[in-house]
Amino acid sequence: MNNNRRAFLKKIGLGTIAATNIPAFTSAESLLGSNNPDKLHFQFERTERNYNGVYRNEYLSKVAFPIGGIGAGMFCLEGTGAISHLSVNHRPEIYNTPYAFAAISIKGVKNGAKVLESIVPTWKLFGPHGSGNGLGNRNYGLPRFEKGSFLARFPFGIIELEDKDIPLDVKITGWSPFVPTDEDNSSLPVGVLEYSFKNRSRDAIEAVFSYNARNFIDDNGHILEQTNGFRMIRAGVDGNSVTGGFAIYLDNVNAVTDHCWFRGGWFDAQTILWENIRNAKIVDNPPVEGVSPGASVYLPIKMKPGEEKTVKVNFCWYLPQSDLSIGQQVVTGAAFSGKTTKRAVKNQQKVSGFAGEALLNSFDPNGDGQVGTLLSPEFIINRKYLKFLVGGGSQKEKTAVNLLIDGQIVETATGKNTEQLTEIIWDLSKHRGKNARLKIMDIDTSAWGHILADQFMLTDRRDEILSSPSPGAIVLADFESDYSDGWEIKGPGELGIVGSQDSNYRPWYATRFENLDSLIKYWDKNSTTLRRNSELFCKSFYDSTLPAEVLEAVAANLTILKSPTVLRVSDGRLWAWEGCNDDSGCCHGSCTHVWNYAQAIPHLFPTLERTLRETEFKISQNEAGHQNFRTNIPITPTDHNFHAAADGQLGGIMKVYREWRISGDTEWMKSLFPYVKKSFDYCIRTWDPKKKGYLEEPHHNTYDIEFWGPDGMCTSFYLGALTAFIEMCKTLKEPYKEYQSLLNKGKKYIENDLFDGEYFIQKIQWEGLEAPNPVDVQSFGGSYSSEAMALLKKEGPKYQYGTGCLSDGILGMWMASVCRLPEIIDNNMVKSHLEAVYKYNLRKTLLDHYNPQRPTYACGEDGGLLLCSWPKGGALSLPFVYSNEVWTGIEYQVASHLMLKGEVEKGLEIVRVCRDRYDGSVRNPFDEYECGHWYARAMASYGLLQGLTGIYYDAVDKTLYIDSRIGDFKCFISARSGFGTVEFKAGRPILNVVYGTIEVEKYNISGNMLDL
């Protein structure tokens, strides 16, 4: 039998399938895998699954809907009603399926006891780890409802269950708070499952509801009391003083708890548990000492005919400790103690060049893990020069001697990564008569993370001999004796630097709440309000006339914000992975080039998004302007021993502009501007040192390689960043002539030299640059083998795209548009490029596509938008890695950019091809993956709203922009302080704010100011 789907569809005839009006098909195996005529008839009838509609039958198989708070951990509500993917320990645990379930038992009804879930998907029965031994640790063998369906109305997941034996209409609603602009209440470590029952029989019904669970926090832990439920804690924790744990409880005072299932061997606990459920028996057992096999909370329910009742099951967790730390050496103590040293200390190389017998020395014999600052008493600058000796580390922002006047650094000196002190002379003529202080700092825990200093002296003689001062010289400090009097010493704690006791990530909620009890108290008091506010968002978002596939794509990827991809550190700042491996985060540090694509948070939670910019420019950027595109966790200064990412760093400049316009906070932008300027000047020096207006030197980017020579993708970022920077300069009245010149030259070059008449390309260049030979340049790509050397001579450096049609080939202009910046490049050229991407890179099927890289994102009969193609020849032997793959984030950015250019149907087709892969039959509709689950780049889908409608609220000018590509519409809008809907009808806007405020003074409709 030929199981090829297309062959099969041809045999049965197109008319049979077309009548069902479904957007995608399941595999032929599911159609042909049964000899039962009834089942075959059902499959011939087909299941209808419309975009943004109900998932059932084969489309229900992989549904898993995240529930939890931003950065607080989650569990997933599966389409059947089960929970899975439990990830509350500050890391992903994709295959953590707890033994936990709800059940109903109706008295006097045959087969009236059921787990409140529909049938277990068949893929779980054979193949997963342990299935060959029968999966006795699962509850798959318990009776369930015959049919179920799932409807996503983010943040609500709604399940309906049916069974011929059960005279009840059953609905499960899973949710956790999601209220745009209210980031704290949207970050709570909580979730809810609401079980609603309606008696559709003619008789009164008496039943028992139960929720049952093993201690899935720790098999060897304890189960304690919790009002109307139970609490699971870890082993080794004193139950009388426990602050953390996982609580499951009902909202009904009639609840009764069995804190300890039957203790025995084999499957005794499960057997007795089901007997209790089957017989509608309510068990009341107090907590026990030692380990309990599990716990249940029971609630008796009585319903008259037609009566409805809802049982609310609350899940609250408080697990404040983690072992997560990346890029942060454990701090061993304070660098300065008030003591001097007379020589090198243990494990230190020979120290030389100091004056007298002693000096200041912050070297840590255990590995330079000590950090701190030292602030001198105030002194008057009454001499022309300040001379002193310095040695040790060379990082200006970490190991330095600074001169402070009015709290501002006016002079800085460092060592040269040597233990020999050298003389420094500062001419302070212009500061004469002012009060000043010396600030000596050591906040580096890496190699050469210490400082040496000695003999600070004010003098009018430039040739003053430090070891033998003249009578007119003033010795401020010679460190011949202890120096604690008058000096301010700060250790790691006072500086907010991670110490050995808190060197790991600590979640925001652990700072907000003292313990689990305080969290539960807050939740019980506010959950009704938070549900109502979450409903306001849900109703506003779905009260829309936009295409169903767009609403589905946007909402599905908002679940990323509830996934373990996102964390919030103790002070509330955002930090994130790129995505989630099965048991750990994937690619750390709020990676700037990946998070470029994510457009949801800036509009929904703009306060959180601004913390990313603050971290990038103030923490992860050094004095030279080099920005590490990955941030440490906990958030601390990073090292700078690898390339900056050109697209990430330039994109960050556009995003500063975006956050400014969304927030309306010009003072915030002004505070970041000096860092932005340093960043931009670094970009110019590093990638455009000859100031040609395009990136010529090798530049690292989101494909984890360096492009050699100018290309459309990164040069478009350069031009977008220049546009943003010039606009900020104009507002702050800063000079920008030099940057305007670069912008003009860059525009001319990209249009004349990088546009091949149809799309933008790369001109590979590796000779005549300031950069060394590619063989000698640091890269993730590894060294050049003899075979690679041969390719280098023939084709140039590895991992380029040359004459290829790159889906991201004009990405910087999309970034400019979604940041409400003008696209400086010729509009017809940009549109032509996007149309070429649609023409050459969109594949309806990948059956004949060659992909030796990571195929499961899209392969076989899937469709998808390839990252790159070479329709005119010139394909390289080793093109950039990932080039043969399909990434949803790129699909969405291309789709929304096409929409912005008026090519709505082309954009929608890309969206449909993408969402067809995530229809629930093979992949989870709520987990678009790339390098890991819930990959951040997929939040590019939020840009589809702007692509179709042009909606953008500028809080600086209090102007609402609308530039519709679809005529009249109704669409969701979220701004800095509120959300609601915008209806556009007959050229007139109607703004309906349902939460908070959106202060609109002007409307700009397709470039024209509307007279209100």
Secondary structure, DSSP 4 states (H G I P E B T S, - for coil): ----HHHHHHHH-HHHHHTT--S----HHHHHS---HHHHHHHHH-----TTS-EEGGGGTT-EEEEEETTTEEEEEETTS-EEEEE-SSS--TT---SEEEEEEETT-TT-EEEEEEPPPGGGTSSSTTGGGT-TTS-TTS-EESEEEEEEETTEEEEEEE-TT--EEEEEEEE----TT-TTGGG-SEEEEEEEEEE-SSS-EEEEEEEEE--SS-TTSEEEEETTEEEEE-TT--TTT---EEEEEES-TT-EEE-SPPP-STTHHHHHHHHHHHTT----B---SS--S-EEEEEEEEE-TT-EEEEEEEEEEE-------BS-PPP-EES--S--BSS--TTPPPPB--SSS-BEE---TTTS-EEEEEEPPPEE--SSEEEEEEEE---TTTEEEEEEETTEEEEEE---SEEEEEEEEEE-GGGTT-EEEEEEEE---STT--EEEEEEEEES-TT--TTS--TT-EEEE--SS---TT-EEE-HHHHT---GGG-S--BHHHHH-SSHHHHHHHHHHHHHHHHHHHHHHHHHHHS--S-HHHHHHHHHHHGGGGSTTEEEBTTS-EEE-SEE-SSSEES-S--HHHHTS--HHHHH-HHHHHHHHHIIIIISB-TT--B-SS--BS--PPP--SPPBHHHHHHHHHHHHHHHHHH--HHHHHHHHHHHHHHHHHHHHHH-TT--SS--S-EE-TTSSEE-S-BHHHHHHHHHHHHHHHHHHHHHT---HHHHHHHHHHHHHHHHHSB-SSSB-B----SSSSS--GGGS--TT----HHHHHHHHHH-SSSB-TT-EETTTTHHHHHHHHTT----S-HHHHHHHHHHHHHHHEES-BTT----S-GGGS-BT--EEBSEE-TTS---SSBSTTTT-B-HHHHHHHHHHHHHTT-HHHHHHHHHHHHHHTSSSSS-TT---SSSBS-GGGGGGGHHHHHHH--EEETTTTEEEE--SSSSEEEEEE-SSEEEEEEEETTEEEEEEEEE-----EEEETTEE---
